[in-house]
Amino acid sequence: MSAEPVAVAVVVTTDLTVGGMTCAACVNRVEKKLAKLDGVTATVNLATGRARVSHPAHVPPEELVAAVEKAGYTAALPAPPEQPEGGDEDEPGSVDTRRERERLTVTALLAVPVLVLSMVPAWQFRNWQWLCFVLAAPVAVWSSWPFHVRALRGLRHSTATMDTLVSLGVVASFSWSAYALFLGGAGEPGMRMPFSLLPSASEGATHIYLEAAVGVPLFVLAGRFLEARARHGTGAALRSLAQLAANEVSVREGGSERLLPVEQLRAGHVFVVRPGERVATDGEVTEGSSAVDLSLVTGESEPVEVGPGSAVVGGAVNAGGLLLVRATAVGADTQLARITRLVTEAQAGKARAQRLADAVAGVFVPVVLALAVTVLGFWLGAGADPQAAVTACVAVLVVACPCALGLATPTALMAATGRGAQLGVLVGGPQALESLQHIDTVVLDKTGTLTSGHMSVARVTAVPGGLGREAVLRLAGAVEQGSEHPLGRAIVSYAQRTLPERPLPDVGEFGAEAGRGVRGRVEGRLVEVLAPDDELPPALADALAEAEGAARTPVLVLVDGVAEALIEIGDVVRPGSYRAVDRLRRLGLRPVLATGDREAPARAVASALGIEEVHARCTPEQKATLVRELREDGRRVAVVGDGVNDAAALAGADLGIAMGSGTDAAIGAADVTLVRGDIEALADAVRLARRTLGTIRVNLLWAFGYNAVTVPLAMVGLLNPMVAAAAMSVSSLLVVGNSLRLRAWQPTRTRSRTR
């Protein structure tokens, strides 16, 4: 009986641009509407106006767009942007921003005279109230039209948002004022109206509240305009990354140069980088030497010297001589594109606290509407003056603000991830930030992480009577050509430098065993380069003891199963490792060294850095087991590594941290990438995470606390609707402004003991 094939659902991710969202209630509404589709989950970001939707392949993007539109919002698949993602939709000069600025300007010109006359009784001339009515009518209708339209759209879809509250507040205050003017005696010539920040009962003629009818839209429009400008600032780092990309590149072919758009550049093209120009794409220097400035790409503060064979990244600035560079990656495969993509993806996520805020916002507006109706009924039932009851009702509608709830996390996250990218730290999302804040143990790899990884061959000891030093070195160099490990690269480089007249032969049947070494067939011989065992010929055993004493890494070369030579490879501790480990301890983190290297060199590095716990000769499986055991002991573990052999441990940790100079497998398994390959950036990442989560907590505390205080004040009649509108706008501005402080965050350098 044959088993039926199991269908595997293919899940794809689509980004949508969502328009019309104004508060966290809108976010909640869009997410719920998308989640009703079979197999669809969505994360919507109020700050960026983007929805990241995971859906089965059989659900077309058009169906996602239709679902958002059914919720009462606009949606579109983003076209390939001319500007970077996180672009300039809020930037001054854009069409939408100009339109909003014009609306705000006209509203201010009409509203300010109404506010002044209503608030200064001494300036209230004969029939002043009718002039105010004429000025207020366009504000209540034209200026507030976006609020009315979105409120009606929500009503058609049985939902209520912040726009519903603003629209009802404006309509109620303007309608009451119109009633008072035409029917309540407030239209009599010579009518005077005292101004008070607190609602009060009328004496004689009914009060008018035209100042609330114009003040609410004025303050809300001003608040949203300033908020949009501030939110635009949180994405500045991401836009600056994309602006590093060159537009044109000078390609050299057959001794001549031609100018090409950078989109037409292909891998293998050789292009020219003159002094002061940006490197067009990732590549390898073929001619020339210079210093390149990587500060805007990786956060590396000092220029890096490059020459023939050196790798350079797109966006770096040539600070010295003329360079010829062969392109190795273009378009979406470049490091700059990967950085931009990682930062964009990070900004699309949500922290756990924000999910709680969104859940609250989902029921917030209906609750406020119910409270406003209850307040109106209570005041009228208690025999209060009708205008006092209406005033309290309008104040409740206007003062309630879920906007701050929706902006608390995304604005802080945008500012933090952008700032992290500038400092050379790429954070995978809110979950990674939360994990960074809570880790207490850091498992560190040695080679390429704490040490430079720029290994060099210190000594080659050949077995007397064997193949000889040069022959063994040539065979070992040939088989290591297929390896990406720093030890292998050191052997290849040394062999090419030592035997320039004899090119290295090709290798066949190449294989790598993680944590052990490599093997392959060279010129008909089976060549193995492995970690040495305890059974060695006397000459090699003596060399092994000396290598361990000198903290060098030894590798054994076997040819057709016979030990022929021991190659000793030395590495140096990165200068920043001393400071990095010291700073981690000061932050309360426990460093643990886990390496596949032998005991002696591992102990030597640990001793130099003050690391007490050392695990040497760890296979990839043993590293993953170590991480699991630490977690079972209640530790929150981060793993820092750069090689294929670290990928399993990185994936199994609470937080995986990859060195930017490491392999794609390590970076792919990590939650955080240290772009400039500097371990000292880890302490910066931890401190940035703690500051960011602290900022988010303050934002949410303010957002919840603001409503907890102001809504009851409005219910008991202690808030004028105009003051309520100003307070509501200021609450969102304070949240965004607090998040913007992260853009200026600077890592502090602590002193470590001199080495």
C-alpha positions, 0 to 999 in steps of 0.5 A: 500500500503506497503512502499518499504524497503529503502536500507542503504549503509554500509560504511567501512574504509580501510587503504592502503599502497601507494608506489611511492608518492614523492610530493603533486601532487602524493597525489592529483592524488591518491585521485582523482583516488580513488574518481572516484569510486562510493561512495568512499572518500580518505585521503592520507598522504604523510608523512606516505605513507598511504591512509585511504579510506571510501567506500561502503561494496560492493566495495572490497579492491582489487578494491581500490588497482587496482585504485591506481595502475591505477594512476601509484603507488603501493598499498597494504593492510597493513599486521598486523605489527610486528612494530607499525603503523607508523613503521620503513619503514624509519628507518636506517637498513631497506631494502629500506633505505639501498638501498637508502643510497647505491644509494646516496653514489655511486652518491656522489662518482661520482658527487663530482669530476664533481662538483669540476672540473666544479666549480674550473677552476684552476683544469681543466686539459687537457681533464677534460671534458671527465672525467666528462662526463664518471663520469656523465653518470652513475649519469644521468642514474643509479642514476636518474633511479627512477626519470625516471621510475616514470616520464615515469609511470606518462606519461603513465597515463597522469600525471606529478609529481615532478619526472617529473621535476627532470627527465626532468632537468637531461635529458635536462642538460646531453643531452645539455652537450653531444651535446656540447662535441660532436658537439659544440666544448666543447670536444676540448683538453685544453677547459676551462670553468669558473664557475658562479652561474648565467647562462652566454653566451658562448664565443667560445665553447659551455658550458657544464652543467654536474655539473647540470646533477650530482648536481640535482640528488645528491641534490634531493637524499640527500634531500629525504634521510634526509627528510625520516630520519626526517619524521621517527622522527615525528613518534617516539612517536607512535613507543614508545607507541607500544614498551611499549607492553610486549612480554611474560607474566607469568600467574599463574594457580593453584598455578603454573606459566607458560610463555605465549606469550602475544597474548595468554593472555585472559581476566580473566587470573591472571598474575604476574608483578615483580618489574621493569616489564611492566604490560602486559595488562589492569587489576585489582590488586588481590594481592600485593601493589606497585607503578606503573610508568604511565609516558609513557602511560598517561603522569602522572609524579608521580608514582601511588600507587596501591593495591588490587582492583586498576586498572592498564593499560598495559605498566605501569612499576611496580616500587615496589613490586610483583603484581598479576593482573587479566586481564580485557582487552586484544589486541585491547581493551586495553587502550594502543591499543586505544591510539595508534589507536587514534593517528594513526587515527589523523595522517591520517587526513588533516587540511583545509589549507593542502587541499588547498595546495593539490589542488594547487599541483594538477595543480602545475606541469603542470603549471611548465612544461608550464612555462619551455616551455614558458621560452625556447621559449621566450629566443630563440625568443628574440635572446638569446644564446641557451645554456642560454635559455636551462639553464633557462628552466632547472632551472625552471624545477628543482627549482619548488618544490611541495614536501614542500606543501605536507609535510607542514601539515602531518609532523607537525601533526605527531609530534604534535599528538605524543608529545600530546600522550606523555603528556597525550593528545589524539587529534582526528585529524586536525579538533580537533587541529583547533577547540582547537586553536579557542575555547573561552569558556570552559564548565566544568563538576564538578564531576570527572572533576574539583573534584577528583570524588573519592566520599565518604559518609560523613553522613547517616540520617535515618527517625526516626521510619523507616527501620533504617540506616543499612537496608537502607544503605544495600538496597541503596548499592545493587541498586547502584551496577548497576551504574557507577556514582561516587556517586553510587560507593561511596555508594557501597564502603561505604556499603561494608566497613560498613557492611562487615558481610552482603553481598549486595543482587542482584538487579533486574529491574535496571534502570538509569535515566540520571541526576536523579538517579537509581532504582531497585528491591532488595529483593522484594522492589522497591529501588530508589536513587534519587536527593532530591526534596523540599518535605522531612520529617523534619529530612531529610529537616534539614539534606539537609540544613546542606549538602548544607551548607557543599557543600556536595552532598545529595541523597535521598533513597526511599523504596517502594515510602517512603523516608527513608534516606538522604545520604550525599556524599563529594568530593574534588577539584582536586589539579590541578583544581586551576592551570588549571582554572587559566591557561585557563583564562590566555589563554583568555578562559572563564570557565563555570561550568555546573553540575547536582549537586545542587546549593550549592555544585556547587557554593562552587566549582565555588567560590573556583576556581574563576568561575563566571558563574554556571549552577546547576541541569542541566539534559543532555538535559539542558547541550546540550541546554546550549552549543547550546545557547552559540554557538548561541551567537557566542561563540566557545565552548569546553565541558569537561566531563567524564560521560554518562550524558555529551555525548550529550553536548560533541557531540554538542559542537565545541569541545568535551573533555573527561577525560580519567578516564571517561566512554566509552560513553563520550570518544566516543563522544569527539574530545580530550581525556585527558588520565591521567584524569587531567584537567590541561592537557587541557591548555597544549592541547590548547597551543600545538594546537596553536603551531602546527597550527602556525607551519603549517602556517609557513610551508605553508608560506615557501612552497608557498613563496619559489616557488613564489620567486625562480621560477621567478628568474629561469625564468629570468636566475638568478639561476644556475640549480645546485643551484636550485636543492640544494634550492629545496631539502633544502626547504623540509628539512626546512619544516620537520625540523620546524615540528620536533621542536614540538617533543621537545615542553614543556608545561610551568607552570604558577603560580596561587594564593595559596590556 
